[in-house]
Amino acid sequence: LELDYASNLLPPAQAQGMEDTRAQAVADAFAQSGIQDMRKVRALKFLSTRFWITAAQLRSWLILLPTWEAREELLVVLWKRVVDYTNVVDRALFYNSKFFREGDRARLFHRLG
């Protein structure tokens, strides 16, 4: 049995993604750490109620995760924290085979509803 919770709340109209320098600092910290991918995702899940991000920032974090499972989980965790989430479902990210395979996309459609 697998239960996912993806909030149906959209970012408020005035929400802005975190400053690019902060997003890069997160990326740098994760790239330099020896932490397992799923632990990185759990850390971001814990902190995710405190920030908004852009699709470009999400993409830069996904690049750091070499495993398909961690990328899928990160997208589920941060889906509704992306201020321009319509840019997530495009060829540069969601339909880019470097990030998600066809089976991953099918699971994501199921998980995100």
Beta strands, then each sheet from edge to edge (+ up, - down):
end
